[in-house]
């Protein structure tokens, strides 16, 4: 499974999701790219996109994407906020 972590998601989450193939938006070289273009690019290289942007479903027509989107609701974007969500 290939997972793309959005810009606001801490890169420290990668080690907690191993052994999956995980890359951050920054590592992909896509920093600052708008969500519509980001999703288009991610569809060809990843299976899952993990954002924290609660407005994403209202800004994009997600029914047309070919990538799974797991929208994570956390109060902060540091690793401590994500850890309770990892099983």
N, C-alpha and C positions, 0 to 999 in steps of 0.2 A: 504494500500500500504506500503510495507516495502522497505526502501531506505537505501543503504550503501554509506556513504561519504568516498571518498578516503583519504589517509593520508595527502595530500596537501590541502585538503578542510578544512577550518576552522570549528571547532566544534560549533562556534557561529551561524552558518547557521541553525542548528537544530531548534532553537526556532522560526525561521522565516518560517519554512516549516511545523510546527505543524498544525494539530493534527496527522499527519502521524507517523508511527513507523519508527524512524530514528536511525541509529547507525553508528558510525565511525569505520574505519578499526582498529584503536587503541582499541576502546571499545570491538571489536570482538576478540581481541587478535591476530590479523593478521599483526601487524607492521613488516615491512621489507620483507614481502612475495612477491615474483615475481608476475607480473601481470597474467601470465597464471594460476598459482596456486590460486591466489586470485579470479579470475573469476570463476574457477571451484568450489571453496568453496562457493562463493556468490550465485551461481545459485541455490543452495539447500535451501538457507535461505532468499533471498531477491528478490524483483521484479525489482528493479532499482539500477544501480550502477552509481554514480555521480563522475567522475574523471575530472581533469583539464589537464591531460597529453595529449598534442596534438599529440604525437607520438604513442599513443595506437593503433589507426587503422592501423598503418604501422607495428607494432610489433606483433599484434595478429590477428588471423583469427576470426573476430567478427561475421561472418556469421554463425558460429557454436555455438554461445552462446545461452543459454536459459534465458537470463536476458536482460532487456532493459538497454542500456547504453546511458546516456545523457552527452555528452562531452561538458563541459562548457569552453568557451574561455573568460578568464578574464585577465587583465594586471597584477594584483596582486592577492594574495590568501587571503587577509584580508576581513573581512565582508563587508566593504564599496564597494568593487568591485563587490560583489554578489547582493547587495540590489537592484540596478536598474533592475536586471534581474527577480526579483520576482514580480509577478503580484498581 
